[in-house]
Amino acid sequence: MALVSNRTLALLAAPFQGGDGPSHGTLELIWTAADAFDYLPSEGNKLERVLGGLRGLRDGLPGTLRGEGLPAAHDNLRTVVADLSTRLMAQELVDVSQLEASLANDGFVVSGHDLAETRPADEPADRLSSYLEEVFGERPELAVARNHYQQANDAFERNHWEAANSQFRSALDATYDSLAALQGCPKTKTGGSARKWLVDQGLLEEDESELLKAFASFAGSAGSHAGMSDATECQLRRHFVSALIVFGITKLG
């Protein structure tokens, strides 16, 4: 699930600096309409209430002596952000291009009374991805890696971040397994063992191996489990995997 970034929250709160922006009554109406009134602080100036209300919805509210805490409420947050964004843009109280760009980077676009998830704009990685498809070509020994990579990109386009993360990791492993086998590595050695074999044969430098190892550890973390990833995190994996696969095929293929 994509999450609204601190930058987007700051852009939404900025118009309320110094008491400007829509009234306290309007803020209460927005949070009430999103069934999230309990997340809006009852005290403070408008800027404090907006930031507190948005952060509470995104991160949850801790318990206090006055009562229990509240869990994060991402669906309600999306409704609040969409309503607040629409009002601020209509009244020209926020830089529309900046807000839209920040939301897009988070993986969102305002759609009616809600935020719709959309894959983040990423022209550099798109170009690298297209180039990688050419590097893969139709080489049969790279068919498995190419298939994983294509499935990852398909999932990325559909905003299925966890599925994309898993397939990107599989594409990386399959690429280096195939490249090691091409160099004579026993096919029983896969993953980290195959990459270690490449180092032992002097085909990969130690620092190159350490970089691959570090990314493999990162790529295999919680990002592949449901509800544990977002557009920005998936985009980062896409950047790294594409670059590391191009590097490997160029060096060893």
For each residue, the residues with C-beta under 8 A, 3 or more apart:
1: 74 161 227 229 230
2: 106 107 108 117 159 161 230 231 232
3: 58 74 106 230
4: 8 9 54 58 77 78 81 103 106 108 115
5: 8 9 102 105 106 232
6: 9 10
7: 10 11 102 105
8: 4 5 11 12 81 99 102 103 106
9: 4 5 6 12 13 51 54 55 58
10: 6 7 13 14 51
11: 7 8 14 94 95 98 99 102
12: 8 9 15 50 54 81 84 85 88 94 99
13: 9 10 16 17 47 50 51 54
14: 10 11 17 94
15: 12 20 21 88 93 94
16: 13 19 20 21 22 45 46 47 50
17: 13 14 20 47
18: 47
19: 16 45 46
20: 15 16 17 46 93
21: 15 16 46 50 88 93
22: 16 26 27 46 87 88 91
23: 26 27 46
24: 27 28 46 49
25: 28 29
26: 22 23 29 30 87
27: 22 23 24 30 31 40 46 49 50 53
28: 24 25 31 32 37 40
29: 25 26 32 33
30: 26 27 33 34 80 83 84 87
31: 27 28 34 36 37 39 40 53 80
32: 28 29 35 36 37
33: 29 30 79 83
34: 30 31 76 79 80 83
35: 32 76 79
36: 31 32 39 40 53 57 73 76 77 79 80
37: 28 31 32 40
38: 70
39: 31 36 53 56 57 61 70 73 76
40: 27 28 31 36 37 49 52 53 56
41: 44 48 49 52 53 56
42:
43: 49
44: 41 47 48 49 52
45: 16 19 48 49
46: 16 19 20 21 22 23 24 27 49 50
47: 13 16 17 18 44 50 51
48: 41 44 45 51 52
49: 24 27 40 41 43 44 45 46 52 53
50: 12 13 16 21 27 46 47 53 54 84
51: 9 10 13 47 48 54 55
52: 40 41 44 48 49 55 56
53: 27 31 36 39 40 41 49 50 56 57 80
54: 4 9 12 13 50 51 57 58 77 80 81
55: 9 51 52 58 59
56: 39 40 41 52 53 59 60 61 70
57: 36 39 53 54 72 73 74 76 77 80
58: 3 4 9 54 55 72 74 77
59: 55 56 72
60: 56 69 70 71 72 73
61: 39 56 69 70
62: 69
63: 67 68 69
64: 67 69
65:
66:
67: 63 64
68: 63
69: 60 61 62 63 64
70: 38 39 56 60 61 73
71: 60
72: 57 58 59 60 77
73: 36 39 57 60 70 76 77
74: 1 3 57 58 77 78
75: 78 79
76: 34 35 36 39 57 73 79 80
77: 4 36 54 57 58 72 73 74 80 81
78: 4 74 75 81 82 108 114 115
79: 33 34 35 36 75 76 82 83 113 114
80: 30 31 34 36 53 54 57 76 77 83 84
81: 4 8 12 54 77 78 84 85 103 108 115
82: 78 79 85 86 110 111 112 113 114 115
83: 30 33 34 79 80 86 87 113
84: 12 30 50 80 81 87 88
85: 12 81 82 88 89 94 99 103 110
86: 82 83 89 90 110
87: 22 26 30 83 84 90 91
88: 12 15 21 22 84 85 91 93 94 99
89: 85 86 92 93 94 96 99
90: 86 87
91: 22 87 88
92: 89
93: 15 20 21 88 89
94: 11 12 14 15 85 88 89 98 99
95: 11 98 99
96: 89 99 100
97: 100 101
98: 11 94 95 101 102
99: 8 11 12 85 88 89 94 95 96 102 103
100: 96 97 103 104 109 110
101: 97 98 104 105
102: 5 7 8 11 98 99 105 106
103: 4 8 81 85 99 100 106 108 109 110 115
104: 100 101 107 108 109 118 120 121
105: 5 7 101 102 120 121 231 232
106: 2 3 4 5 8 102 103 120 230 231 232
107: 2 104 117 118 119 120 159 230 231 232
108: 2 4 78 81 103 104 115 116 117 118
109: 100 103 104 115 116 118
110: 82 85 86 100 103 115 116
111: 82 114 115 116
112: 82
113: 79 82 83
114: 78 79 82 111
115: 4 78 81 82 103 108 109 110 111
116: 108 109 110 111
117: 2 107 108 159 231
118: 104 107 108 109 159
119: 107 122 156 157 158 159 231
120: 104 105 106 107 231 232 235
121: 104 105
122: 119 125 126 235 238 239
123: 126 127
124: 127 128
125: 122 128 129 235 238 239 242
126: 122 123 129 130
127: 123 124 130 131
128: 124 125 131 132 239 242 243 246
129: 125 126 132 133 153 238 242
130: 126 127 133 134
131: 127 128 134 135 246
132: 128 129 135 136 149 242 245 246
133: 129 130 136 146 149 150
134: 130 131 137
135: 131 132 245 246 249 250
136: 132 133 139 142 145 146 149 249
137: 134 142
138:
139: 136 142 143 253
140: 143
141: 178 181 182
142: 136 137 139 145 146 175 178 249 253
143: 139 140 146 147
144: 147 148 174 178
145: 136 142 148 149 171 174 175 178 245
146: 133 136 142 143 149 150 171
147: 143 144 150 151
148: 144 145 151 152 167 168 170 171 174
149: 132 133 136 145 146 152 153 167 168 171 241 245
150: 133 146 147 153 154
151: 147 148 154 155 163 167
152: 148 149 155 156 163 164 165 166 167 168 170 171 238 241
153: 129 149 150 156 157 164 238
154: 150 151 157 158
155: 151 152 158 160 161 163 164 167
156: 119 152 153 159 160 161 164 234 238
157: 119 153 154
158: 119 154 155
159: 2 107 117 118 119 156 231
160: 155 156 163 164
161: 1 2 155 156 164 165 223 229 230 231 233 234
162: 165 166 223 224 225 226 227 228 229
163: 151 152 155 160 166 167
164: 152 153 155 156 160 161 167 168 234 237 238
165: 152 161 162 168 169 219 223 224 229 233 234 237
166: 152 162 163 169 170 224
167: 148 149 151 152 155 163 164 170 171
168: 148 149 152 164 165 171 172 219 237 238 241
169: 165 166 172 173 216 219 220 224 237 241
170: 148 152 166 167 173 174
171: 145 146 148 149 152 167 168 174 175 241 245
172: 168 169 175 176 212 215 216 219 241 244 245
173: 169 170 176 177 190 191 216
174: 144 145 148 170 171 177 178
175: 142 145 171 172 178 179 245 248 249
176: 172 173 179 180 194 195 198 212 248
177: 173 174 180 181 190 191 194
178: 141 142 144 145 174 175 181 182
179: 175 176 182 183 198 248 249 252 253
180: 176 177 183 185 189 194 195 197 198 252
181: 141 177 178 184 185 187 194
182: 141 178 179 252 253
183: 179 180 198 201 203 252
184: 181 201
185: 180 181 189 194 197 198 201
186: 189 197
187: 181 190
188:
189: 180 185 186 193 194 196 197
190: 173 177 187 193 194
191: 173 177 194 195 216
192: 195 196 213 216
193: 189 190 196 197
194: 176 177 180 181 185 189 190 191 197 198
195: 176 180 191 192 198 199 204 209 212 213
196: 189 192 193 199 200 209
197: 180 185 186 189 193 194 200 201
198: 176 179 180 183 185 194 195 201 203 204 209 252
199: 195 196 202 203 204 205 206 209
200: 196 197
201: 183 184 185 197 198
202: 199
203: 183 198 199 252
204: 195 198 199 208 209 212 251 252
205: 199 208 209
206: 199 209 210
207: 210 211
208: 204 205 211 212 247
209: 195 196 198 199 204 205 206 212 213
210: 206 207 213 214
211: 207 208 214 215 244
212: 172 176 195 204 208 209 215 216 244
213: 192 195 209 210 216 217
214: 210 211 217 218
215: 172 211 212 218 219 240 241 244
216: 169 172 173 191 192 212 213 219 220
217: 213 214 220 221
218: 214 215 221 237 240
219: 165 168 169 172 215 216 223 237 240 241
220: 169 216 217 224
221: 217 218 224
222: 225 228 229
223: 161 162 165 219 228 229 233 234 237
224: 162 165 166 169 220 221 228 229
225: 162 222 228 229
226: 162
227: 1 162
228: 162 222 223 224 225
229: 1 161 162 165 222 223 224 225 233 234
230: 1 2 3 106 107 161 233 234
231: 2 105 106 107 117 119 120 159 161 234 235
232: 2 5 105 106 107 120 235 236
233: 161 165 223 229 230 236 237
234: 156 161 164 165 223 229 230 231 237 238
235: 120 122 125 231 232 238 239
236: 232 233 239 240
237: 164 165 168 169 218 219 223 233 234 240 241
238: 122 125 129 152 153 156 164 168 234 235 241 242
239: 122 125 128 235 236 242 243
240: 215 218 219 236 237 243 244
241: 149 152 168 169 171 172 215 219 237 238 244 245
242: 125 128 129 132 238 239 245 246
243: 128 239 240 246 247
244: 172 211 212 215 240 241 247 248
245: 132 135 145 149 171 172 175 241 242 248 249
246: 128 131 132 135 242 243 249 250
247: 208 243 244 250 251
248: 175 176 179 244 245 251 252 253
249: 135 136 142 175 179 245 246 252 253
250: 135 246 247 253
251: 204 247 248
252: 179 180 182 183 198 203 204 248 249
253: 139 142 179 182 248 249 250
